[in-house]
């Protein structure tokens, strides 16, 4: 892969992640899930490092995220400072610093415990990408948190 192809691929992957956060902010869950490979995974973590949920496949991603954030939530995501490594013509990895904001009405979980109404989070998206049929997709996405400020 020459330098122009490498830089072009990096830009394609930046745009792919930009579509991911755009679809999240507009709650377009099917479009967001379509950015993943058919068996792609998404694993967000809490601030203490514990796994919130491990989702596999487009259908689970498209249904699990909205169930978690709630239908009336307002979401805002920002991506910063990416590092993208092209491993081959069909494989790449990247890390993005991120910040997200979630605001939603008061609600409780199945056990009657209050859930947060506002969350301001900071962390990193770590992604593994694959290219198939001329198109880059997310094969694996892991969200790790450095900090989460919650309001109840």
Phi and psi in degrees as GROMACS dihedral restraints (atoms count N, CA, C in turn):
[ dihedral_restraints ]
;  ai    aj    ak    al  type     phi  dphi    fc
    3     4     5     6     1   -81.8    20    10
    4     5     6     7     1   175.1    20    10
    6     7     8     9     1   -63.1    20    10
    7     8     9    10     1   -38.8    20    10
    9    10    11    12     1   -64.9    20    10
   10    11    12    13     1   -43.5    20    10
   12    13    14    15     1   -63.5    20    10
   13    14    15    16     1   -40.8    20    10
   15    16    17    18     1   -62.9    20    10
   16    17    18    19     1   -47.3    20    10
   18    19    20    21     1   -65.9    20    10
   19    20    21    22     1   -37.4    20    10
   21    22    23    24     1   -64.2    20    10
   22    23    24    25     1   -40.8    20    10
   24    25    26    27     1   -65.2    20    10
   25    26    27    28     1   -42.4    20    10
   27    28    29    30     1   -58.6    20    10
   28    29    30    31     1   -43.9    20    10
   30    31    32    33     1   -64.7    20    10
   31    32    33    34     1   -39.7    20    10
   33    34    35    36     1   -59.3    20    10
   34    35    36    37     1   -41.7    20    10
   36    37    38    39     1   -70.7    20    10
   37    38    39    40     1   -36.8    20    10
   39    40    41    42     1   -60.7    20    10
   40    41    42    43     1   -43.4    20    10
   42    43    44    45     1   -67.6    20    10
   43    44    45    46     1   -35.2    20    10
   45    46    47    48     1   -61.3    20    10
   46    47    48    49     1   -46.0    20    10
   48    49    50    51     1   -69.1    20    10
   49    50    51    52     1   -31.9    20    10
   51    52    53    54     1   -64.2    20    10
   52    53    54    55     1   -39.4    20    10
   54    55    56    57     1   -65.4    20    10
   55    56    57    58     1   -36.6    20    10
   57    58    59    60     1   -58.5    20    10
   58    59    60    61     1   -52.3    20    10
   60    61    62    63     1   -71.2    20    10
   61    62    63    64     1   -32.4    20    10
   63    64    65    66     1   -61.9    20    10
   64    65    66    67     1   -47.9    20    10
   66    67    68    69     1   -64.6    20    10
   67    68    69    70     1   -36.2    20    10
   69    70    71    72     1   -64.1    20    10
   70    71    72    73     1   -47.5    20    10
   72    73    74    75     1   -64.4    20    10
   73    74    75    76     1   -29.5    20    10
   75    76    77    78     1   -97.8    20    10
   76    77    78    79     1     8.0    20    10
   78    79    80    81     1    52.4    20    10
   79    80    81    82     1    43.2    20    10
   81    82    83    84     1   -97.7    20    10
   82    83    84    85     1    77.0    20    10
   84    85    86    87     1   -68.2    20    10
   85    86    87    88     1   -37.8    20    10
   87    88    89    90     1   -66.6    20    10
   88    89    90    91     1   -40.2    20    10
   90    91    92    93     1   -66.3    20    10
   91    92    93    94     1   -39.1    20    10
   93    94    95    96     1   -61.9    20    10
   94    95    96    97     1   -48.3    20    10
   96    97    98    99     1   -63.4    20    10
   97    98    99   100     1   -31.3    20    10
   99   100   101   102     1   -67.3    20    10
  100   101   102   103     1   -14.6    20    10
  102   103   104   105     1   -76.5    20    10
  103   104   105   106     1   -12.4    20    10
  105   106   107   108     1   -93.0    20    10
  106   107   108   109     1   158.0    20    10
  108   109   110   111     1   -65.5    20    10
  109   110   111   112     1   161.6    20    10
  111   112   113   114     1   -53.1    20    10
  112   113   114   115     1   -34.5    20    10
  114   115   116   117     1  -108.9    20    10
  115   116   117   118     1    20.9    20    10
  117   118   119   120     1   -60.2    20    10
  118   119   120   121     1   156.6    20    10
  120   121   122   123     1  -122.9    20    10
  121   122   123   124     1   150.8    20    10
  123   124   125   126     1  -135.0    20    10
  124   125   126   127     1   124.1    20    10
  126   127   128   129     1  -131.3    20    10
  127   128   129   130     1    97.3    20    10
  129   130   131   132     1   -85.2    20    10
  130   131   132   133     1   147.9    20    10
  132   133   134   135     1  -116.3    20    10
  133   134   135   136     1   154.8    20    10
  135   136   137   138     1   -77.8    20    10
  136   137   138   139     1   172.6    20    10
  138   139   140   141     1   -62.4    20    10
  139   140   141   142     1   -25.9    20    10
  141   142   143   144     1   -87.1    20    10
  142   143   144   145     1     3.1    20    10
  144   145   146   147     1    94.3    20    10
  145   146   147   148     1    -9.0    20    10
  147   148   149   150     1   -72.2    20    10
  148   149   150   151     1   149.1    20    10
  150   151   152   153     1   -76.6    20    10
  151   152   153   154     1   128.4    20    10
  153   154   155   156     1   -73.8    20    10
  154   155   156   157     1   -48.4    20    10
  156   157   158   159     1  -169.0    20    10
  157   158   159   160     1   144.9    20    10
  159   160   161   162     1  -108.7    20    10
  160   161   162   163     1   113.3    20    10
  162   163   164   165     1  -105.0    20    10
  163   164   165   166     1   136.7    20    10
  165   166   167   168     1  -128.5    20    10
  166   167   168   169     1   127.4    20    10
  168   169   170   171     1    90.8    20    10
  169   170   171   172     1   152.5    20    10
  171   172   173   174     1   -60.0    20    10
  172   173   174   175     1   -41.7    20    10
  174   175   176   177     1   -63.8    20    10
  175   176   177   178     1   -44.3    20    10
  177   178   179   180     1   -66.7    20    10
  178   179   180   181     1   -39.3    20    10
  180   181   182   183     1   -62.8    20    10
  181   182   183   184     1   -46.7    20    10
  183   184   185   186     1   -65.1    20    10
  184   185   186   187     1   -27.9    20    10
  186   187   188   189     1   -96.9    20    10
  187   188   189   190     1   -30.8    20    10
  189   190   191   192     1   -75.3    20    10
  190   191   192   193     1   -40.7    20    10
  192   193   194   195     1   -63.7    20    10
  193   194   195   196     1   -50.4    20    10
  195   196   197   198     1   -64.6    20    10
  196   197   198   199     1   -31.6    20    10
  198   199   200   201     1   -65.6    20    10
  199   200   201   202     1   -33.2    20    10
  201   202   203   204     1   -75.6    20    10
  202   203   204   205     1   -44.6    20    10
  204   205   206   207     1   -84.1    20    10
  205   206   207   208     1   -26.6    20    10
  207   208   209   210     1    95.0    20    10
  208   209   210   211     1   150.4    20    10
  210   211   212   213     1   -71.6    20    10
  211   212   213   214     1   -21.0    20    10
  213   214   215   216     1  -102.6    20    10
  214   215   216   217     1    10.6    20    10
  216   217   218   219     1   -72.0    20    10
  217   218   219   220     1   147.9    20    10
  219   220   221   222     1  -110.0    20    10
  220   221   222   223     1   126.3    20    10
  222   223   224   225     1  -117.4    20    10
  223   224   225   226     1   141.6    20    10
  225   226   227   228     1  -139.4    20    10
  226   227   228   229     1   124.8    20    10
  228   229   230   231     1  -121.7    20    10
  229   230   231   232     1   144.4    20    10
  231   232   233   234     1  -132.1    20    10
  232   233   234   235     1   139.0    20    10
  234   235   236   237     1  -115.9    20    10
  235   236   237   238     1   142.4    20    10
  237   238   239   240     1  -140.6    20    10
  238   239   240   241     1   163.0    20    10
  240   241   242   243     1    43.7    20    10
  241   242   243   244     1    63.4    20    10
  243   244   245   246     1   -80.4    20    10
  244   245   246   247     1   149.6    20    10
  246   247   248   249     1  -126.7    20    10
  247   248   249   250     1   117.3    20    10
  249   250   251   252     1  -122.1    20    10
  250   251   252   253     1   128.0    20    10
  252   253   254   255     1  -115.1    20    10
  253   254   255   256     1   121.6    20    10
  255   256   257   258     1   -87.5    20    10
  256   257   258   259     1   117.2    20    10
  258   259   260   261     1   -89.1    20    10
  259   260   261   262     1   -34.0    20    10
  261   262   263   264     1  -163.6    20    10
  262   263   264   265     1  -174.9    20    10
  264   265   266   267     1   -67.9    20    10
  265   266   267   268     1   -14.3    20    10
  267   268   269   270     1  -127.8    20    10
  268   269   270   271     1     9.6    20    10
  270   271   272   273     1  -145.5    20    10
  271   272   273   274     1   136.3    20    10
  273   274   275   276     1  -153.3    20    10
  274   275   276   277     1   162.0    20    10
  276   277   278   279     1  -135.2    20    10
  277   278   279   280     1   151.8    20    10
  279   280   281   282     1  -153.1    20    10
  280   281   282   283     1   157.7    20    10
  282   283   284   285     1  -131.3    20    10
  283   284   285   286     1   131.9    20    10
  285   286   287   288     1  -123.8    20    10
  286   287   288   289     1   129.9    20    10
  288   289   290   291     1   -68.7    20    10
  289   290   291   292     1   144.0    20    10
  291   292   293   294     1  -142.1    20    10
  292   293   294   295     1   159.0    20    10
  294   295   296   297     1  -140.4    20    10
  295   296   297   298     1   137.4    20    10
  297   298   299   300     1  -138.3    20    10
  298   299   300   301     1   152.2    20    10
  300   301   302   303     1  -129.0    20    10
  301   302   303   304     1   134.6    20    10
  303   304   305   306     1  -131.2    20    10
  304   305   306   307     1   131.2    20    10
  306   307   308   309     1  -129.0    20    10
  307   308   309   310     1   132.4    20    10
  309   310   311   312     1  -152.0    20    10
  310   311   312   313     1   161.2    20    10
  312   313   314   315     1   -64.9    20    10
  313   314   315   316     1   160.5    20    10
  315   316   317   318     1   -59.9    20    10
  316   317   318   319     1   139.9    20    10
  318   319   320   321     1  -158.9    20    10
  319   320   321   322     1   164.7    20    10
  321   322   323   324     1  -121.6    20    10
  322   323   324   325     1   159.1    20    10
  324   325   326   327     1   -84.1    20    10
  325   326   327   328     1  -175.0    20    10
  327   328   329   330     1   -62.5    20    10
  328   329   330   331     1   -20.5    20    10
  330   331   332   333     1   -96.2    20    10
  331   332   333   334     1     5.2    20    10
  333   334   335   336     1    84.1    20    10
  334   335   336   337     1     7.9    20    10
  336   337   338   339     1   -81.9    20    10
  337   338   339   340     1   137.0    20    10
  339   340   341   342     1   -64.1    20    10
  340   341   342   343     1   138.1    20    10
  342   343   344   345     1  -104.8    20    10
  343   344   345   346     1   161.1    20    10
  345   346   347   348     1   -63.9    20    10
  346   347   348   349     1   150.4    20    10
  348   349   350   351     1  -101.7    20    10
  349   350   351   352     1   -24.7    20    10
  351   352   353   354     1  -139.2    20    10
  352   353   354   355     1   139.9    20    10
  354   355   356   357     1  -136.7    20    10
  355   356   357   358     1   132.6    20    10
  357   358   359   360     1  -123.7    20    10
  358   359   360   361     1   110.5    20    10
  360   361   362   363     1  -116.7    20    10
  361   362   363   364     1   155.1    20    10
  363   364   365   366     1  -137.3    20    10
  364   365   366   367     1   140.9    20    10
  366   367   368   369     1   174.7    20    10
  367   368   369   370     1  -147.0    20    10
  369   370   371   372     1  -142.0    20    10
  370   371   372   373     1   140.2    20    10
  372   373   374   375     1   -95.5    20    10
  373   374   375   376     1   129.2    20    10
  375   376   377   378     1  -115.3    20    10
  376   377   378   379     1   122.1    20    10
  378   379   380   381     1  -124.7    20    10
  379   380   381   382     1   146.2    20    10
  381   382   383   384     1  -117.9    20    10
  382   383   384   385     1   129.4    20    10
  384   385   386   387     1  -115.9    20    10
  385   386   387   388     1   151.6    20    10
  387   388   389   390     1  -136.3    20    10
  388   389   390   391     1   150.4    20    10
  390   391   392   393     1  -113.0    20    10
  391   392   393   394     1   125.0    20    10
  393   394   395   396     1  -140.2    20    10
  394   395   396   397     1   139.8    20    10
  396   397   398   399     1    53.8    20    10
  397   398   399   400     1    37.0    20    10
  399   400   401   402     1    76.4    20    10
  400   401   402   403     1    11.4    20    10
  402   403   404   405     1  -133.1    20    10
  403   404   405   406     1   133.5    20    10
  405   406   407   408     1   -79.0    20    10
  406   407   408   409     1   138.6    20    10
  408   409   410   411     1  -134.6    20    10
  409   410   411   412     1   159.5    20    10
  411   412   413   414     1   -84.5    20    10
  412   413   414   415     1   119.9    20    10
  414   415   416   417     1   -91.3    20    10
  415   416   417   418     1   -32.4    20    10
  417   418   419   420     1  -152.0    20    10
  418   419   420   421     1   133.0    20    10
  420   421   422   423     1  -133.1    20    10
  421   422   423   424     1   125.1    20    10
  423   424   425   426     1  -122.1    20    10
  424   425   426   427     1   127.6    20    10
  426   427   428   429     1  -106.9    20    10
  427   428   429   430     1   116.4    20    10
  429   430   431   432     1  -109.3    20    10
  430   431   432   433     1   149.1    20    10
  432   433   434   435     1  -113.8    20    10
  433   434   435   436     1   136.9    20    10
  435   436   437   438     1   -94.5    20    10
  436   437   438   439     1   -31.8    20    10
  438   439   440   441     1  -159.5    20    10
  439   440   441   442     1   145.3    20    10
  441   442   443   444     1  -138.9    20    10
  442   443   444   445     1   118.1    20    10
  444   445   446   447     1   -99.6    20    10
  445   446   447   448     1   119.1    20    10
  447   448   449   450     1  -115.5    20    10
  448   449   450   451     1   142.7    20    10
  450   451   452   453     1  -120.4    20    10
  451   452   453   454     1   133.2    20    10
